[in-house]
């Protein structure tokens, strides 16, 4: 039951961003990494992101991510873990929630500061 309060530490902005991703290769994971895919991110915050994919990438899968929040900041290279997959909507697209697991604190702050300035 929710009391209506925001549970997230960082604000998320519901503006489209393009992010490059690929499955991270790690021991014990069956999926073979492929090249980089570009996805449209529905919302982005300093702790994670939500995007749509034609593929069910698998709960718990680690992703290498390249995020460009603005042309004035360097590309953020980090790792995210898929923590939720929403059922496909009628056009066979999965909603995928990812939390950042390997990201520098200054990169989190850069995302947060950039998003707050822009929106």
Backbone as a ProteinNet text record, in pm:
[ID]
protein_1_A
[PRIMARY]
XXXXXXXXXXXXXXXXXXXXXXXXXXXXXXXXXXXXXXXXXXXXXXXXXXXXXXXXXXXXXXXXXXXXXXXXXXXXXXXXXXXXXXXXXXXXXXXXXXXXXXXXXXXXXXXXXXXXXXX
[TERTIARY]
83.6	0	87.9	61.5	141.7	79	164.2	112.8	121.4	152.6	157.2	290.2	385.9	516	608	694	793.2	894.9	921.9	1018.2	1158.3	1170.4	1300.4	1385.8	1515.5	1610	1630.2	1631.8	1653.8	1527.4	1503.9	1390.5	1412.9	1304.4	1309.4	1236.3	1289.1	1229.3	1167.9	1041.7	974	986.2	1105.3	1135.1	1215.1	1194.5	1265.7	1415.9	1494.2	1638.8	1675.1	1780.4	1831.2	1951.1	1950.9	2057.5	2103.5	2234.6	2289.7	2310.8	2279	2295.7	2334.5	2391.4	2419.2	2422.4	2397	2401.1	2545.4	2566.4	2700.7	2735.6	2853.9	2900.6	2949.9	2895.6	2941	2918	2993.6	2990.4	2853	2804.3	2676.9	2557.6	2581.3	2471.1	2475	2360.3	2355.1	2350.2	2291.8	2275.1	2410.1	2427.2	2551.1	2540.2	2640.1	2635.4	2631.2	2557	2548.1	2607.4	2592.6	2639	2552.2	2582.9	2509.6	2375.3	2269.4	2136.3	2106.1	2025	1979.8	1833.2	1798.7	1660.4	1615.1	1485.2	1426.2	1389.9	1445.9	1421.1	1297.9	1203.4	1082.4	1109.7	1183.7	1222.4	1359.9	1426.7	1565.6	1584.4	1659.3	1697.3	1838	1892.3	2029.4	2045.5	1935.2	1943.3	1903.7	1845.5	1804.8	1726.2	1673.6	1596.9	1492.5	1398.3	1292.8	1287.4	1287.5	1284	1197.6	1169.7	1092.1	1183.6	1157.5	1237.1	1146.1	1181.7	1108.3	1143.4	1253.8	1301.2	1280.5	1248	1247.1	1392	1459.9	1602.8	1632	1531.4	1548.4	1570.4	1488.6	1500.1	1636.7	1701.8	1833.8	1950.1	1922.4	2028.6	2103	2235	2317.6	2338.3	2330.5	2346.4	2458.2	2541.8	2634.7	2552.9	2564.5	2485.1	2574.5	2537.7	2603.4	2494.5	2503.5	2398.1	2454.4	2388.5	2422.7	2308	2327.2	2219.6	2219.3	2333.8	2339.8	2466.9	2470.3	2590.5	2703.5	2670.9	2771.1	2839	2792.8	2852	2905.1	3006	3058.4	2958.1	2975.1	2892.2	2914.8	2805.5	2813.4	2813.7	2918.1	2928.5	2904.8	2799	2767.7	2703.9	2670.6	2606.2	2473	2371.3	2240	2190.9	2107.9	2049	1899	1843.8	1700.1	1629.5	1544.4	1475	1325.3	1272	1130.5	1109	1023.7	984.1	832.1	774.5	629.7	588.3	472.4	419.6	411.1	425.4	418.8	284.5	293.8	172.2	132	17.5	-30.6	68.6	166.3	259.2	384.9	374.3	484.6	609.9	591.7	704.1	705.6	821.3	836.3	882.1	824.1	870.9	974.6	1094	1204.4	1257.7	1251	1303.2	1442.7	1536.1	1675.8	1728.8	1798.8	1866.1	2015.6	2081.7	2225.6	2295.7	2388.2	2463	2610.6	2660.3	2799.6	2800.1	2802.4	2804.2	2875.6	2957.6	3030	2933.8	2959.7	2873.4	2866.6	2980.7	2978.6	2893.1	2882	2796.8	2648.6	2614.8	2478	2441.7	2532.1	2507.3	2497.4	2578.4	2572.8	2435.1	2383.5	2249.6	2146.6	2151.1	2053.5	2056.5	2174.8	2189.2	2143.6	2184	2146.5	1996	1933.7	1789.6	1713.7	1758.4	1690	1701.4	1815.4	1834.2	1746.5	1734.9	1662.8	1512.3	1464	1319.2	1272.4
-117.8	0	123.9	213.5	334.4	448.1	529	645	770.4	753.4	865.7	938.1	898.3	964.3	898.8	978.9	930	844.4	723.8	633.4	651.3	716	728.6	834.9	807.7	903.7	1020.8	992	1093.4	1110.3	1230.2	1261.4	1195.8	1152.1	1100	1196.1	1211.9	1300.6	1215.1	1239	1165.2	1241.2	1241.9	1301.2	1198.2	1190.6	1088.7	1118.1	1015.6	1018.2	895.4	905.2	789.1	736.1	606.6	541.4	420.4	399.4	279.5	174	48.9	-58.9	-188	-275	-412.2	-499.8	-627.5	-720.5	-735.2	-723.2	-734.2	-882.2	-914.1	-1052.4	-1075.8	-1177.9	-1214.1	-1362.4	-1416.5	-1559.3	-1601.6	-1713.8	-1767.5	-1713.9	-1630.9	-1576.3	-1636.9	-1689	-1763.3	-1676.5	-1558.3	-1475.3	-1426.7	-1437.1	-1393.4	-1243.8	-1166.8	-1023.3	-996.3	-896.3	-855.7	-716.3	-657	-520	-423.8	-296.9	-193.2	-168.5	-161.2	-123.3	15.4	89.9	220.7	208.3	255.8	249.9	388.3	409.6	533.4	512.7	595.9	587.6	670.9	611.9	684.9	778.8	729.7	819.5	781.4	882.7	869.4	943.4	883.2	946.5	902.2	955.9	925	783.4	715.7	579.7	473.1	514.5	415.2	475.5	385.9	430.1	326.7	369.1	281.1	298	186.1	192.2	80.4	89.9	-12.2	-90.3	-220.7	-307.1	-409.2	-445	-550.2	-688.3	-695.7	-822.8	-827.3	-945.3	-968.5	-999.1	-903.9	-917.7	-1001.3	-1031.7	-1119.6	-1045.9	-1077.8	-1019.7	-1051.8	-953	-971.9	-955	-938.6	-921.7	-790.7	-796.4	-676.3	-617	-485.2	-414.5	-312.4	-307.3	-195.8	-83.1	37.1	151.1	268.6	339.6	464.8	569.9	667.9	767.7	906.2	976.6	1115.3	1202.5	1270.9	1354.5	1493.7	1536.5	1665.2	1669.5	1764.5	1778.9	1844.8	1904.3	1974	1882.4	1758.1	1665.9	1542.1	1477.1	1355.8	1240.4	1144.2	1023.5	949.8	905.1	827.2	680.5	610.1	466.5	398.7	318.8	254.1	118.3	49.5	-81.1	-71.3	-131.3	-136.1	-279.2	-305.6	-438.2	-427.4	-519.3	-519.4	-569.5	-482.8	-517.5	-542.9	-503.8	-527.2	-529.6	-621.4	-626.7	-627.5	-524.7	-516.6	-600.9	-661.9	-744.9	-664.1	-732.7	-661.1	-590	-469.9	-399.6	-447.8	-411.8	-471.3	-475.1	-387.4	-389.6	-471.8	-565.1	-656.7	-584	-486.5	-412.1	-430.5	-467.9	-487.7	-358.2	-324.4	-212.3	-263.7	-205.3	-258.2	-151.7	-183	-94.4	-143.3	-50.3	-82.3	7.8	-52.4	28.5	25.7	138.5	144.6	69.5	-19.3	-95.8	-56.6	-8.6	36	172.3	275.7	413.2	497.6	588.4	676.3	777.8	814.5	910.4	1043.9	1088.6	1215.5	1204.5	1084.4	1066.1	1071.6	1015.4	1026.8	1173.9	1247.6	1389	1467.6	1428.2	1493.9	1471.5	1348.8	1320.3	1404	1399	1470.1	1620.2	1678.1	1822.2	1861.8	1785.1	1814.9	1808.5	1704.5	1690.7	1799.2	1836.4	1942.4	2077	2101.8	2225.6	2229.8	2115.6	2110.4	2112.3	2054	2036.9	2091
0	0	0	-85.8	-99.1	-20.3	42.2	114.6	28.5	-100.1	-192	-195.1	-112.5	-111.6	-212.6	-270.2	-365.8	-292.8	-345	-283.1	-339	-451.3	-514.4	-446.1	-440.5	-384.6	-480	-610.1	-712.3	-796	-838.5	-926.1	-1062	-1124.1	-1260.4	-1350.6	-1469	-1567.7	-1678	-1708.9	-1814.6	-1945.6	-1999.4	-2129.3	-2207.2	-2336.9	-2414.2	-2425.6	-2405.2	-2425.8	-2506.9	-2583.6	-2655.2	-2577.3	-2553.1	-2478	-2557.7	-2558.7	-2622.1	-2514.1	-2548.6	-2451.1	-2519.6	-2440.9	-2484.8	-2360.2	-2379.9	-2268	-2223.6	-2093.9	-2037.6	-2025.1	-2066.9	-2055.9	-1913.8	-1851	-1717.4	-1694.2	-1602.6	-1574.5	-1524.2	-1574.9	-1531.1	-1607.5	-1708.4	-1786.3	-1924.8	-1969.2	-2094.8	-2219.3	-2210.1	-2330	-2381.2	-2511.4	-2574.5	-2604	-2560.9	-2588.9	-2739.1	-2774.6	-2914.2	-2926.8	-3042.8	-3061.6	-2983	-2996.2	-2925.3	-2992.8	-2912.4	-2958.9	-2905.3	-2977.2	-2930.6	-2894.3	-2774.8	-2728.8	-2685.6	-2694.5	-2645.2	-2498.8	-2414.4	-2271.3	-2238.8	-2167.2	-2129.2	-2012.7	-1911.8	-1804.1	-1752.6	-1699.1	-1657.3	-1526.6	-1436.9	-1310.8	-1275.8	-1170.1	-1132.4	-1078.4	-1050	-997.4	-1098.8	-1212.5	-1310.2	-1424.2	-1508.6	-1623.9	-1660.7	-1743.6	-1793.5	-1944.7	-2016.4	-2162.2	-2217.9	-2346.5	-2415.8	-2509.5	-2518.4	-2603.9	-2671.7	-2793.2	-2865.2	-2808.6	-2732.9	-2678.3	-2527.8	-2477.4	-2333	-2296.5	-2238	-2209.8	-2086.4	-2007.5	-1893.1	-1762.2	-1665.6	-1532.6	-1473.4	-1417.5	-1356.3	-1451.5	-1580.8	-1680.1	-1655.7	-1667.9	-1657.3	-1795.7	-1803.3	-1930.4	-1921.1	-2023.9	-2040.2	-2100.8	-2044.4	-2090.5	-2125.5	-2230.7	-2269.8	-2276.2	-2186.8	-2173.1	-2203.1	-2292.7	-2323.1	-2274.1	-2160.8	-2107.1	-2167.4	-2220.1	-2289.4	-2372.9	-2464.6	-2547.3	-2468.6	-2354.6	-2273.8	-2171.4	-2159.8	-2062.8	-2134.5	-2076.9	-2140.8	-2132.1	-2221.3	-2218.8	-2087.7	-2027.2	-1904	-1942.6	-1902.5	-1925	-1790.8	-1782.5	-1655.3	-1681	-1572.7	-1581	-1508.9	-1568.7	-1506.7	-1499.2	-1400.1	-1381.7	-1403.6	-1483.3	-1508.8	-1383.3	-1326.9	-1202.4	-1221.9	-1337.4	-1364.9	-1515.5	-1558.2	-1699	-1702.4	-1763.2	-1778.2	-1897	-1885.7	-1993.8	-2122.8	-2235.4	-2363	-2380.2	-2431.6	-2468	-2607.1	-2658.2	-2784	-2900.6	-2902.1	-3015.6	-2986.6	-2892.4	-2858.2	-2810.6	-2725.5	-2670.4	-2519.3	-2464.4	-2321.2	-2255.3	-2141.8	-2061.6	-1964	-1965.3	-1885.1	-1789.8	-1660.1	-1556.3	-1517.5	-1513.8	-1486.1	-1375.7	-1280.2	-1178.6	-1205.5	-1183.2	-1203.5	-1090.9	-1128.4	-1028.9	-1025.8	-1137.6	-1145.5	-1212.5	-1129.2	-1178.1	-1073.4	-1119	-1027.9	-965.6	-842.4	-773.3	-848.4	-903.7	-977.5	-1104.9	-1162.1	-1279.7	-1240.4	-1124.6	-1074.3	-1055.2	-994.8	-970.2	-1101.7	-1200.1	-1330.8	-1395	-1387.7	-1440.4	-1366.1	-1234.8	-1153.6	-1180.2	-1181.1	-1202.9	-1342.4	-1443	-1581.4	-1600.2	-1545.5	-1561.1	-1489.6	-1372	-1297.7	-1368.3	-1433.9	-1508.7	-1633.2	-1701	-1828.6	-1811	-1700.4	-1687.5	-1557
[MASK]
+++++++++++++++++++++++++++++++++++++++++++++++++++++++++++++++++++++++++++++++++++++++++++++++++++++++++++++++++++++++

